[in-house]
Amino acid sequence: MQEEVAEKILKTAEEACFDVMFEIHKVARRHNTAIVVEVGDVHAEKHPFTDIELSAH
């Protein structure tokens, strides 16, 4: 039972992360800006998803 609950929580968390990621890309497109991702001391600039990529969500 606990494993089933843990799986549901994990799936919900993953879906929430994807929702936020797509929302960030939508806002970046709306403001015509790039997305800067920082991991440790490494920075990477990404272009927002295209309309086709966003509509796939």
C-alpha positions in Angstrom: 0.0 0.0 0.0 2.8 2.5 0.9 4.5 1.7 -2.4 1.3 2.6 -4.3 1.0 5.9 -2.4 4.6 6.7 -3.0 4.2 6.0 -6.8 1.1 8.3 -6.9 3.0 11.1 -5.1 6.0 10.7 -7.5 3.8 10.8 -10.5 2.0 13.9 -9.3 5.3 15.6 -8.5 6.6 14.8 -12.0 3.5 16.2 -13.6 3.7 19.4 -11.6 7.4 19.9 -12.6 6.4 19.5 -16.3 3.5 21.9 -15.9 5.9 24.5 -14.4 8.5 23.9 -17.1 5.9 24.5 -19.8 4.6 27.6 -18.1 8.2 29.0 -17.9 8.5 28.5 -21.7 5.2 30.2 -22.3 6.2 33.2 -20.3 9.6 33.4 -22.0 7.9 33.3 -25.4 5.4 35.9 -24.4 8.2 38.3 -23.3 10.5 37.3 -26.2 13.3 36.2 -24.0 15.6 33.2 -23.4 15.6 30.9 -20.4 18.8 30.7 -18.4 19.5 27.5 -16.5 22.1 27.3 -13.9 23.5 24.1 -12.4 26.4 24.7 -10.0 28.6 27.2 -11.7 27.5 26.3 -15.2 25.0 28.5 -17.0 23.2 27.6 -20.2 20.8 29.7 -22.2 17.9 28.0 -23.9 15.4 29.3 -26.4 11.8 28.8 -25.4 9.8 26.0 -26.9 8.1 26.6 -30.2 4.3 26.9 -30.5 4.3 23.3 -31.8 6.3 22.0 -28.8 4.0 23.9 -26.4 0.8 22.7 -28.1 2.1 19.1 -27.6 1.7 19.5 -23.9 
